[in-house]
């Protein structure tokens, strides 16, 4: 498992277009099975187009020999963003870039969670009446 992450990290280090990369999910937890995919969040200097995303998925899948679930850190929303930050493993990016990402996650989370809680409370009241 560690060698897979090392190989992926080596590959990503050779990709100057990718500024920051975080692996999450079973591979990051060390629980990947033979049929597990690679859950990878990347940041470029711009939001990825659909064509770019498909191209990167193909490149990373060829490198890892696994299916790839690729998340664009420019467009990721809550609660997935928080899960990536909490449980992910950084493979590429400076501490300063990661700090900005953490700050954005906290701001997004504090903006999003009151709305989420209100929606859940409304649904709970509609479904069970309390």
DOKOL-61706 format. One line per field, with one value per residue: residue number from 1; residue in three letters; x, y, z of N, C-alpha, C in turn. Coordinates in nm, 2 decimals. Layout:
residues N
nr = c(NUM,...) $
rest = c(ALA,...) $
npx = c(X,...) $
npy = c(Y,...) $
npz = c(Z,...) $
capx = c(X,...) $
capy = c(Y,...) $
capz = c(Z,...) $
cpx = c(X,...) $
cpy = c(Y,...) $
cpz = c(Z,...) $
This chain:
residues 130
nr = c(1,2,3,4,5,6,7,8,9,10,11,12,13,14,15,16,17,18,19,20,21,22,23,24,25,26,27,28,29,30,31,32,33,34,35,36,37,38,39,40,41,42,43,44,45,46,47,48,49,50,51,52,53,54,55,56,57,58,59,60,61,62,63,64,65,66,67,68,69,70,71,72,73,74,75,76,77,78,79,80,81,82,83,84,85,86,87,88,89,90,91,92,93,94,95,96,97,98,99,100,101,102,103,104,105,106,107,108,109,110,111,112,113,114,115,116,117,118,119,120,121,122,123,124,125,126,127,128,129,130) $
rest = c(UNK,UNK,UNK,UNK,UNK,UNK,UNK,UNK,UNK,UNK,UNK,UNK,UNK,UNK,UNK,UNK,UNK,UNK,UNK,UNK,UNK,UNK,UNK,UNK,UNK,UNK,UNK,UNK,UNK,UNK,UNK,UNK,UNK,UNK,UNK,UNK,UNK,UNK,UNK,UNK,UNK,UNK,UNK,UNK,UNK,UNK,UNK,UNK,UNK,UNK,UNK,UNK,UNK,UNK,UNK,UNK,UNK,UNK,UNK,UNK,UNK,UNK,UNK,UNK,UNK,UNK,UNK,UNK,UNK,UNK,UNK,UNK,UNK,UNK,UNK,UNK,UNK,UNK,UNK,UNK,UNK,UNK,UNK,UNK,UNK,UNK,UNK,UNK,UNK,UNK,UNK,UNK,UNK,UNK,UNK,UNK,UNK,UNK,UNK,UNK,UNK,UNK,UNK,UNK,UNK,UNK,UNK,UNK,UNK,UNK,UNK,UNK,UNK,UNK,UNK,UNK,UNK,UNK,UNK,UNK,UNK,UNK,UNK,UNK,UNK,UNK,UNK,UNK,UNK,UNK) $
npx = c(0.08,0.19,0.39,0.23,0.12,0.35,0.44,0.23,0.26,0.52,0.47,0.28,0.44,0.59,0.43,0.37,0.15,-0.03,-0.09,-0.15,-0.22,-0.43,-0.48,-0.75,-1.00,-1.01,-0.75,-0.58,-0.63,-0.51,-0.65,-0.71,-0.84,-0.79,-0.97,-1.03,-1.08,-0.90,-0.92,-0.88,-0.80,-0.73,-0.56,-0.53,-0.40,-0.63,-0.99,-1.08,-1.16,-1.42,-1.30,-1.03,-1.04,-1.12,-0.90,-0.70,-0.80,-0.77,-0.49,-0.40,-0.52,-0.39,-0.14,-0.17,-0.31,-0.57,-0.92,-1.03,-1.14,-1.18,-1.14,-1.20,-1.03,-1.09,-1.36,-1.49,-1.74,-1.90,-2.03,-1.81,-1.56,-1.47,-1.43,-1.22,-1.02,-1.01,-0.95,-0.77,-0.46,-0.18,-0.02,0.11,0.21,0.26,0.31,0.19,0.00,-0.16,-0.25,-0.41,-0.60,-0.71,-0.82,-1.01,-1.18,-1.27,-1.41,-1.61,-1.74,-1.84,-2.02,-2.19,-2.29,-2.50,-2.72,-2.75,-2.81,-3.06,-3.21,-3.21,-3.34,-3.59,-3.68,-3.68,-3.88,-4.09,-4.11,-4.12,-4.25,-4.14) $
npy = c(-0.12,0.13,0.16,0.20,0.45,0.60,0.57,0.70,0.95,1.02,1.03,1.24,1.45,1.50,1.64,1.94,2.09,2.02,2.16,2.10,1.80,1.56,1.25,1.05,0.85,0.48,0.42,0.62,0.56,0.32,0.09,-0.02,-0.24,-0.50,-0.42,-0.16,0.19,0.49,0.76,1.09,1.42,1.71,2.02,2.27,2.56,2.67,2.61,2.28,2.18,1.98,1.81,1.83,1.71,1.45,1.37,1.37,1.18,0.95,0.95,0.92,0.68,0.51,0.52,0.42,0.18,0.15,0.23,0.57,0.83,1.15,1.46,1.80,2.05,2.32,2.33,2.17,2.09,2.12,1.84,1.69,1.82,1.88,1.61,1.53,1.70,1.62,1.34,1.29,1.24,1.43,1.46,1.63,1.97,2.29,2.40,2.65,2.66,2.45,2.56,2.77,2.63,2.49,2.71,2.80,2.57,2.57,2.81,2.76,2.55,2.66,2.84,2.67,2.46,2.56,2.59,2.33,2.19,2.32,2.23,1.95,1.95,2.05,1.84,1.62,1.70,1.71,1.43,1.28,1.44,1.57) $
npz = c(0.00,0.09,-0.10,-0.33,-0.28,-0.27,-0.53,-0.67,-0.56,-0.65,-0.93,-0.93,-0.85,-1.07,-1.23,-1.32,-1.36,-1.17,-0.86,-0.60,-0.42,-0.27,-0.13,-0.05,0.13,0.11,0.03,0.14,0.41,0.43,0.38,0.14,-0.10,-0.35,-0.55,-0.50,-0.56,-0.65,-0.46,-0.52,-0.47,-0.64,-0.70,-0.94,-1.12,-1.20,-1.23,-1.33,-1.66,-1.81,-2.00,-1.93,-1.68,-1.74,-1.89,-1.69,-1.52,-1.68,-1.71,-1.45,-1.37,-1.55,-1.44,-1.18,-1.21,-1.13,-1.09,-1.09,-0.88,-0.92,-0.77,-0.80,-0.64,-0.66,-0.70,-0.51,-0.26,0.06,0.24,0.16,0.12,0.38,0.47,0.30,0.40,0.67,0.66,0.46,0.29,0.23,-0.07,-0.24,-0.26,-0.11,0.24,0.27,0.07,0.15,0.39,0.31,0.18,0.40,0.55,0.37,0.37,0.64,0.64,0.44,0.56,0.80,0.68,0.55,0.72,0.91,0.73,0.64,0.88,0.94,0.72,0.78,1.03,0.95,0.78,0.95,1.13,0.95,0.88,1.12,1.30,1.53) $
capx = c(0.00,0.28,0.46,0.14,0.11,0.48,0.44,0.14,0.32,0.63,0.40,0.22,0.55,0.64,0.32,0.37,0.01,-0.10,-0.03,-0.17,-0.29,-0.46,-0.55,-0.84,-1.06,-0.95,-0.60,-0.52,-0.65,-0.43,-0.75,-0.75,-0.84,-0.75,-1.07,-1.06,-1.04,-0.81,-0.99,-0.78,-0.84,-0.62,-0.58,-0.45,-0.42,-0.76,-1.09,-1.06,-1.27,-1.46,-1.20,-0.91,-1.07,-1.12,-0.76,-0.63,-0.85,-0.70,-0.34,-0.38,-0.56,-0.29,-0.03,-0.21,-0.38,-0.70,-1.02,-1.00,-1.24,-1.10,-1.21,-1.13,-1.04,-1.15,-1.51,-1.54,-1.83,-1.92,-1.94,-1.69,-1.44,-1.43,-1.39,-1.09,-0.93,-1.00,-0.90,-0.68,-0.31,-0.12,0.08,0.18,0.17,0.33,0.23,0.12,-0.11,-0.25,-0.31,-0.52,-0.71,-0.78,-0.89,-1.13,-1.27,-1.34,-1.51,-1.72,-1.81,-1.92,-2.13,-2.28,-2.35,-2.63,-2.83,-2.76,-2.89,-3.20,-3.28,-3.23,-3.44,-3.72,-3.71,-3.71,-4.01,-4.19,-4.12,-4.16,-4.33,-4.08) $
capy = c(0.00,0.24,0.18,0.26,0.59,0.66,0.58,0.81,1.08,1.04,1.07,1.38,1.55,1.53,1.70,2.08,2.15,1.99,2.24,2.04,1.68,1.49,1.12,1.02,0.72,0.36,0.42,0.70,0.49,0.19,-0.02,-0.04,-0.38,-0.51,-0.36,-0.02,0.30,0.60,0.89,1.19,1.56,1.79,2.16,2.33,2.70,2.71,2.50,2.19,2.16,1.84,1.74,1.81,1.61,1.31,1.34,1.34,1.05,0.85,0.94,0.86,0.54,0.43,0.51,0.34,0.06,0.15,0.33,0.70,0.93,1.27,1.58,1.93,2.13,2.45,2.31,2.08,2.15,2.05,1.80,1.62,1.90,1.85,1.47,1.53,1.76,1.55,1.21,1.28,1.24,1.52,1.40,1.74,2.11,2.36,2.42,2.77,2.63,2.37,2.65,2.84,2.53,2.47,2.83,2.79,2.47,2.62,2.92,2.70,2.47,2.75,2.89,2.56,2.38,2.60,2.55,2.18,2.16,2.36,2.13,1.82,1.97,2.06,1.70,1.54,1.75,1.66,1.29,1.22,1.53,1.63) $
capz = c(0.00,0.09,-0.23,-0.42,-0.25,-0.31,-0.68,-0.71,-0.52,-0.75,-1.05,-0.92,-0.84,-1.21,-1.31,-1.27,-1.37,-1.04,-0.76,-0.47,-0.43,-0.14,-0.15,0.07,0.11,0.16,0.00,0.24,0.54,0.43,0.38,0.00,-0.15,-0.49,-0.63,-0.45,-0.65,-0.60,-0.44,-0.53,-0.48,-0.69,-0.73,-1.04,-1.10,-1.25,-1.22,-1.44,-1.75,-1.82,-2.08,-1.85,-1.57,-1.81,-1.93,-1.57,-1.47,-1.76,-1.68,-1.31,-1.38,-1.61,-1.35,-1.06,-1.25,-1.05,-1.12,-1.02,-0.85,-0.91,-0.72,-0.83,-0.51,-0.69,-0.70,-0.41,-0.17,0.18,0.34,0.10,0.14,0.52,0.47,0.24,0.49,0.79,0.65,0.35,0.31,0.13,-0.16,-0.31,-0.23,0.00,0.36,0.26,-0.01,0.23,0.49,0.24,0.16,0.53,0.58,0.28,0.42,0.76,0.60,0.37,0.66,0.89,0.60,0.50,0.82,0.96,0.64,0.64,1.00,0.92,0.63,0.85,1.13,0.88,0.73,1.07,1.18,0.85,0.88,1.25,1.38,1.65) $
cpx = c(0.09,0.35,0.36,0.13,0.24,0.49,0.35,0.20,0.44,0.57,0.35,0.33,0.61,0.54,0.31,0.24,-0.07,-0.02,-0.04,-0.25,-0.31,-0.53,-0.63,-0.91,-0.98,-0.79,-0.53,-0.53,-0.56,-0.53,-0.79,-0.74,-0.80,-0.84,-1.10,-1.01,-0.95,-0.90,-0.89,-0.84,-0.72,-0.66,-0.48,-0.46,-0.54,-0.86,-1.07,-1.19,-1.31,-1.35,-1.07,-0.93,-1.06,-0.98,-0.68,-0.67,-0.78,-0.56,-0.32,-0.42,-0.46,-0.17,-0.05,-0.27,-0.51,-0.79,-0.99,-1.12,-1.17,-1.19,-1.13,-1.14,-1.09,-1.30,-1.57,-1.63,-1.83,-2.03,-1.82,-1.56,-1.38,-1.37,-1.25,-0.99,-0.90,-0.92,-0.80,-0.54,-0.25,-0.01,0.17,0.12,0.25,0.24,0.14,-0.01,-0.21,-0.32,-0.42,-0.63,-0.79,-0.87,-1.02,-1.23,-1.34,-1.44,-1.63,-1.80,-1.90,-2.04,-2.23,-2.36,-2.48,-2.75,-2.85,-2.85,-3.03,-3.27,-3.31,-3.34,-3.58,-3.77,-3.75,-3.85,-4.12,-4.21,-4.17,-4.23,-4.27,-3.96) $
cpy = c(0.13,0.27,0.24,0.41,0.66,0.67,0.69,0.94,1.12,1.09,1.21,1.49,1.59,1.60,1.85,2.15,2.13,2.06,2.17,1.91,1.61,1.36,1.10,0.89,0.60,0.36,0.50,0.63,0.36,0.07,-0.06,-0.19,-0.38,-0.43,-0.21,0.08,0.40,0.72,1.00,1.33,1.64,1.94,2.21,2.48,2.76,2.59,2.41,2.19,2.01,1.76,1.72,1.71,1.47,1.27,1.30,1.21,0.94,0.84,0.88,0.72,0.45,0.41,0.42,0.20,0.04,0.25,0.46,0.78,1.06,1.39,1.70,2.02,2.27,2.44,2.23,2.15,2.07,1.95,1.72,1.69,1.87,1.71,1.46,1.58,1.68,1.41,1.19,1.28,1.33,1.45,1.51,1.87,2.16,2.37,2.55,2.74,2.55,2.46,2.73,2.75,2.50,2.59,2.83,2.69,2.51,2.72,2.86,2.62,2.55,2.81,2.79,2.49,2.43,2.57,2.40,2.14,2.20,2.27,2.00,1.84,1.98,1.92,1.61,1.58,1.70,1.51,1.23,1.31,1.58,1.70) $
cpz = c(0.00,-0.04,-0.34,-0.40,-0.29,-0.46,-0.73,-0.67,-0.62,-0.88,-1.04,-0.91,-0.97,-1.29,-1.26,-1.28,-1.24,-0.93,-0.62,-0.49,-0.29,-0.18,-0.03,0.04,0.16,0.13,0.10,0.38,0.55,0.43,0.24,-0.03,-0.29,-0.59,-0.59,-0.56,-0.58,-0.59,-0.42,-0.55,-0.53,-0.71,-0.84,-1.02,-1.16,-1.23,-1.35,-1.53,-1.75,-1.89,-2.00,-1.74,-1.63,-1.84,-1.80,-1.51,-1.55,-1.73,-1.54,-1.30,-1.44,-1.52,-1.23,-1.09,-1.16,-1.11,-1.04,-1.00,-0.82,-0.87,-0.75,-0.70,-0.53,-0.67,-0.59,-0.31,-0.04,0.17,0.29,0.13,0.28,0.53,0.41,0.33,0.61,0.77,0.54,0.39,0.20,0.06,-0.23,-0.27,-0.11,0.12,0.34,0.17,0.07,0.34,0.43,0.21,0.29,0.57,0.50,0.33,0.54,0.73,0.53,0.47,0.75,0.81,0.57,0.61,0.88,0.86,0.63,0.77,1.00,0.83,0.70,0.95,1.06,0.83,0.85,1.12,1.08,0.86,1.01,1.34,1.51,1.62) $
